[in-house]
């Protein structure tokens, strides 16, 4: 009766808001159990440790509960009913309710249940039967690394996965699986509840139930043309039958800028010493006067008639003269700063918070899981920040035994406060912290912005003024992601499924660039950029799965079709001739003219058929084969379709009789596989077409061949190529999985080789061709080879104390095999101020560093005469003569470093004692180099601005054996020659190795008797520190930029530090409550 009643109530699910649903289910609970007794107890493992999340179900009904963090439970039942206790990896036990209302259960391991079910491509399978390379990431461990985006939580959690992050609020981290398979982006494919996407931010991390990483062709080829970079499969939380379960998970805290990582820059007094040494004492500085006898002024005055320093009492420092009339006729007075710390002035301690409410429950006919999340993070850069609201609803209905219907939907709104970061460019707020001189104050004496309008102060800009002026810049996104599905089982062992998914995103932004008055290079007119774009992808997937058990033989066949269509549009507009600054009136219709308008229209489709067969004999001899055929609208008719096959074999050697006496091995599986994967994401949707546009007055054609008459016509905008085809990756994987010592140790090892051919790059324009966008063409081959492993120890300790540990390890070696058949052909990228610092060439890793090697100093005149190096003087660096011709030129540039690490590792340690728990997580990145271009700002001093202390104290001098930098001297005597200041060299290349305490969390769960008196299920409190310490030889602010770069569309400039938004230290207080 009560089951029927609850089912009737569940039919009203679609008519009520979550609050109404909660009240309805609570009422049903009271009615159904009015005559029941309360049964309590604890469910423990074989060592006596409480098992959280164990299911306690009244047999024959849908009523039940799950155990709390300490293994305790409380459930209403009637005498004579049977309680069924179950937990993954343990034998199910049943107990009849009698007079004793306290029932404690000790669970025993069940080998048959240790084969957990893992979601793979379009299906699920037992972990013991998986042949491909699949990493299952613990979502419980991930919870201890709070972040706005899933990608930031993946770092160090799985072997074969390399992640580099950013401290910018709401930002995604860069994820690469087993190296790099493309000259363009090598980001993996994400599949969320069966719907593919390239954007992991479509899911709220706190809604995730399970994550699997498919790393080789045997596991991932079912996704064919989109799987060459690996696949990450995400399943969100699903409802379970039972009474309403309501929980709250939240935290609040603060984060701080890593000031201990900021560079040591000179204060004002030392800056004057630097000026004397760099310019000579004959030089007169506008602020400090003649450097032979410099004067430290009290004020800096900037006016039409005067720019310089003055002492107190000088009439020119009279505040009454202060005037900023329309920011043109300026009279500004600034009190000289003893040394402005621009890093501290433009940064802050930011507040952050997250609040998650989850409700789930249902009957054997209908289950639901609802979630709401609010996330808010202030950046450590002032005025930057991120907010997100996310709502998720997953439901499933089974009106018939053979039919299941359901949906998984997430709706998300997020906003970014721009904060003027200009991330990783010399114009960013972080770059300006290097580029501003120390004697300029943040504010002038009347509260306006201090600036470098005085001479000899460089062209940097006040970083706090920059971010303040951009505080109203805002971008915000609306995202809808999910699917509806239906499953039918018409006959035994046959399942038919159809799913229709959508991936919708709408981006809006409005950016102001305001007039300035305090700079040496001012913005004269206000500018506005505004836009709104959208994209929508729909995915229709149909699969048929048939399992055929035949005694010792078991066969599973999967066949399916998939159609994906994507389209998008919008408008972006910019205008830059506003003569006023009121944001209420700075709109596109108040400007004199709109300068630039664009509409990013695109259309693309993908049609696929696929199939897979899994076979096992006696559960120990395993085989599978997969094939997928994809057709993409991105390619011409001759190359539109690609076929991607794969197969794998496995041998559970532990099932053989000769292994019976090997007691410490519980399970051992050898496996290997080969296959092909594809990629088409680099190619533009219109790559095959040549596109022309009508440009009035600019495109004219001679119509009589006498050059006496012309007519307006069409000009080429982009060139197309119908010959372009898929990138294809061929992978081989050999590995083994082992469970040892009574299943207390799990170990998985993989060796892999991945060769990618027909690599896509944008064609270089022929000098005779029109100035058009060039198409992508196939031109190269690249290899990634290495190994990775995951090792877990669990069940350590006895009785009240228990501990566990997980270690992940990744090693890969990337090598470019061929580019266009010519070993001398390469792709190069430069820095902001000098070119060819990064090179991708056959025989070397992608994005290698190139430049001159420093070979000591020119110590004597004889040294100068022995080597022809442009501009060389005694005290300047001597570059290595690579070819021995006695002349330093471009032929002496060589490979000087690589951003690729020797290995990446993650270590998670957990301990539990009574009601206390401690979790710590460490990441280790070793063996890579980083290109620290920030030293160009404050040591090479391309710009006048902040100066590093080493320039003043560690420059070359006669007899100084430990000099670190060239001689500091005026004019032609300076060791900082034009060649040195404008060349890529190994001076910029540093070790990027680091070891970081990513997370340390201490938690306490309140005793159950205390919680019971509060009429709650459980309460856990915790404190946490994130990025607590970092050990690294790197001198830049942030070492975690291994695979980051300034180019978002390709991986040809990685490990490049032109400033970045560093990761912050975070201190949090959290609360977990179940009701």
Secondary structure, DSSP 8 states (H G I E B T S, - for coil): -HHHHHHHHHTTGGGS-HHHHHHHHHHHHHHHTTT-EEEEEEEE-TTS-B-TT-EEEETTSS-EEE--TTSEEEEEE-TT-EEEEE-TTB--EEEE--S--B--EE--B-GGGSS-EEEETTEEEEGGG--S-EEEE-HHHHTTS--SSHHHH-TTSSTTEEEE---STT---EEEESS---SB----EEEETTEEES-GGGS-GGGEEEEEEE-SHHHHGGGGGG-TT-EEEEEE----SEEEEEEEEEEEEEEE--GGGS--B--HHHHHHHHHHHH-TT-EETTTEEGGG----SEEEE-SS-EEEE-TT-GGG-GGG-EEETTTEEEEEEE--S---HHHHSB--EEEEEEEEEEEEE-SSEEEEEEEEEEEEE-SBTT-EEEEEEEEEEEEEEEETTEEEEEEEEEEEEEEE-TT--TTSTTSHHHHHHHS-TTS-SB-TTSSB----STTS-S---HHHHHHHTTT-EEEEEEEEEEEEEEE-SSTTEEEEEEEEEEEEEEEEEEEE---SSSSS---SEEEEEEEEEEEEEEEEEEEEEEEEETTEEEEEEEEEEEEEEEEEEEEEEEEEE----TTT-SGGGSS---EEE---EEEEEEEEEEEEEEEETTTEEEEEEEEEEEETTS-GGG-EEEEEEEEEEE-GGGSGGGTT-TTEEEEEEEEEEEEEEE-TTS-TTTT--EEEE-TTT-EEESSSSSS-EEE-EEEEE---TT---EEEEEEEEEEEEEETTTTEEEEEEEEEEEEEEEEEE----TTS-S-B--EEEEEEEEEEEEEEEEEEEEES-TTEEEEEEEEEEEEEEEEEEETT-TT-EEEE--SSSS--EEEETTS-TTEEEEB-EEEE--SHHHHHHSB-TT--TTSEEE--TT-SSB-SGGG-EEEEES--SEEEEEEEEEEETTEEEEEEEEEEES-EEEETTHHHHTS-SSSS--BHHHHHSB--TT-TT--B----SGGG-SS-HHHHTS-BGGGEEE--EEEEEEEEEEEE--HHHHHHTT-SEEEEEEEEES--EEES--SS----TT-BS-SSBSSSBSEES------EEEEEEEEEE-
